[in-house]
Amino acid sequence: MDGSVANPQPFKAIAIRIAAAFAISTMAMLIKVAGERGVHLAELLFWRQAIASVLVAGFLIAAGRIATVKTKRFSAHFRRAFVGLVSMCFLYGTVLILPLAEATAINFTAPFFAVMLSVILFKEQVGKYRWGAVFFGFMGVLVITQPGGNAINPMGVATGLIGAFFVALISYQVQDLNKTESPWSIVFWFGVLSAPMAAFALPFFASHHDPTTWMIIIAMAVSGGIAQLLLTASLRFGSAATIIIIDYTSLLWAVGYGWGVFDKAPTSGLWLGAPLILGAGLLIARREALLARDKRRSAAQA
């Protein structure tokens, strides 16, 4: 386990992360169900953030951790909330447009964009392993989307890739915030600041819904809030570099939901392309972990 983890408990970290992946997949499934019942994307964004914010705030108050959200970096939190909301717009849009499993697989391209951003923003030297992973990862996207053949909706592919790009950008924002802020502060301010942003669009797109649809919307938001809490909690017991592989189990849940709820069997392209994306993502995670370890050793010897 990473030395940065104060209380490493790998099996607990893995169990919590599996639960988080399930909660994320459940949220995505409910987003798609709500969309099919006429709920607009703008509504989904607002209620997801508003309800989840109440859930997170309630947890922090009950756990006696509300003081951890105090911050002197309000502007940084505001930027993170804005970019996060834009990211959610594209990611949720992808779920509404594409089959659940394909949307999930394309969202896993975020690490590839993170590598490219590290070169553009920080002039980082990227070696052949990570560039090779980026290449094979995007080859996996091409296999899944099958351009020129029996392709899936290109608009969904585009929104998925844009969403993944913003996820990569957010990872650097969160990395910067982590230098001075607690994880709970980052989660709290994201919801509290992004919900009012999403509310601006609500009057233009909100509509009447029956009680069943409202239950689906609430369940979607609660699933998202639980996922946030579980993702944060998992990092108390295991480093991100160690447990990131568990995030990919969400693809299994997505395949199950797609099959069971939407009667949508995975395509042959998904079976062939997803392993390329997942394998490439794991290679990047492994290289990042090794580089981080080498940097710590160099710093310790200095």
Disulfide bonds with the S-S distance in Angstrom:
none
